[in-house]
Amino acid sequence: MQNLLPTVKDAIALDQSDTLSRFREKFIIPQHDGSNALYFTGNSLGLQPKKASEFLQVELEDWATHGVEGHIKARNPWLHYHELFSEGLASIAGAKPSEVVAMNGLTVNLHLLLVSFYRPKGKRTKILCEAKAFPSDRYALLSQIKFHGLDPAENLIEIAPREGEQTLRLEDILSAIEDAGNELATVMIGGVNYYTGQLHNLKEITDAAHKVGAMCGFDLAHGIGNVPFKLHDWEVDFACWCSYKYLNSGPGAVGGLFIHSKHHNVDLPRFEGWWGHDKSSRFEMGPEYKSMGTAESWQLSNAPVLNMAVHKASLEVFEEAGGMDILRERSVRLTCFLEKTVHAVSEITGVNLEILTPSNPDERGCQLSIVAHGYGRELFDAISAKGVVVDWREPAVIRMAPVPLYNSFEDIARFGIILKDALQSKA
Ligand SMILES: *Cc1c(COP(=O)(O)O)cnc(C)c1O
């Protein structure tokens, strides 16, 4: 039996029966020709929470009113501003509040973490990551290896999918870790792959790394705010993320990191600054660093409050929605609906639409990466002209993410019709 393209009417009925649908109202949807664009690039830049400007305004007003005294007298005293994120980020990352901190950008944090968690010694000098890692991650790993005077060609192990396959098999990652054995210093993998959308099994990878005596961390740029994690329980050593993707905190927004509590009060090398200093005596301005004793010890500078005000507005929406497990349930339904829609378009048009992302919901977040075989840039241009916002990679990969906080079943049904029409008009 042929898969039928879901109708807009059926999709609207699905939206109406879902209590999370009302969260869409809390975001500003970009417009196309006077109506809502079909925005599917929350994996690249999440949409603006309507409260963002209000939260930003609070800090601008308090700065105007109090000047430097805003550090103490602002409604959200700036001295402690980063602490406003501990609970929210801990909940989203599956961590203790003392294990997370909002600071810097993602790549900066990755470097700071590698200073502590990549400490090549003797024959244990290697880093293991996925092949075709996000370029910034690869640059960070390679430059860290070089920083220690080692040869990147010999010390970066990159795990690739098997011939003819698009995604990594867990068994291959685990056996590569086992094979590297006591030469492996650190595992650092993108928790959700930015290109294929594959979600890795963080717990199994962490266990395998620990078994051979290596540290294990993850880049959660495409994972945080997308899928639930239990970083503390899984004993992940470290993780970092950005917050402009699924965390909807605006372009270049403050990043974040996780450091497991077992590493907080041991003698790890670290690059230090005054904001990591014990806060009760920070302003005695003493010559010696005294650690906060939490993930905050890795902070260098005082908090970028204007940037963080938007982050605050955004995390409040996650909290209001009831957290990641609730969002994940809707996310799985939306992505399955998109998958079904793509299959239906493929059957109706006869165009081979290959989905690179695993079909098992446990092995993916909300993103699907779709290859339109035989098509090129003109397909992207055609659907863009109809108000569809997706990410396009040559030769013909559409990366798109229905985000549970603001995408609707209706968005997906409308996308299906536009895609079908674009493919048929090319036939
Ligand atoms: C988005 C992304 C980055 C971006 O790094 P910034 O330092 O925030 O510019 C890095 N790594 C991965 C895996 C990403 O998806």
Ligand as a Chemical Component Dictionary entry (heavy atoms), coordinates in Angstrom:
data_LIG
# 
_chem_comp.id                   LIG 
_chem_comp.type                 NON-POLYMER 
_chem_comp.pdbx_formal_charge   0 
_chem_comp.three_letter_code    LIG 
# 
loop_
_chem_comp_atom.comp_id 
_chem_comp_atom.atom_id 
_chem_comp_atom.alt_atom_id 
_chem_comp_atom.type_symbol 
_chem_comp_atom.charge 
_chem_comp_atom.model_Cartn_x 
_chem_comp_atom.model_Cartn_y 
_chem_comp_atom.model_Cartn_z 
_chem_comp_atom.pdbx_ordinal 
LIG C1 C1 C 0 27.946 24.400 15.873 1  
LIG C2 C2 C 0 29.134 23.600 16.228 2  
LIG C3 C3 C 0 30.340 24.207 16.619 3  
LIG C4 C4 C 0 30.490 25.718 16.607 4  
LIG O1 O1 O 0 31.539 26.139 17.407 5  
LIG P1 P1 P 0 31.541 27.619 18.045 6  
LIG O2 O2 O 0 32.765 27.616 18.859 7  
LIG O3 O3 O 0 30.266 27.790 18.805 8  
LIG O4 O4 O 0 31.587 28.595 16.910 9  
LIG C5 C5 C 0 31.388 23.391 16.979 10 
LIG N1 N1 N 0 31.275 22.040 16.961 11 
LIG C6 C6 C 0 30.120 21.423 16.587 12 
LIG C7 C7 C 0 30.015 19.936 16.593 13 
LIG C8 C8 C 0 29.031 22.192 16.194 14 
LIG O5 O5 O 0 27.906 21.591 15.800 15 
# 
loop_
_chem_comp_bond.comp_id 
_chem_comp_bond.atom_id_1 
_chem_comp_bond.atom_id_2 
_chem_comp_bond.value_order 
_chem_comp_bond.pdbx_ordinal 
LIG C1 C2 SING 1  
LIG C2 C3 SING 2  
LIG C2 C8 DOUB 3  
LIG C3 C4 SING 4  
LIG C3 C5 DOUB 5  
LIG C4 O1 SING 6  
LIG O1 P1 SING 7  
LIG P1 O2 DOUB 8  
LIG P1 O3 SING 9  
LIG P1 O4 SING 10 
LIG C5 N1 SING 11 
LIG N1 C6 DOUB 12 
LIG C6 C7 SING 13 
LIG C6 C8 SING 14 
LIG C8 O5 SING 15 
# 
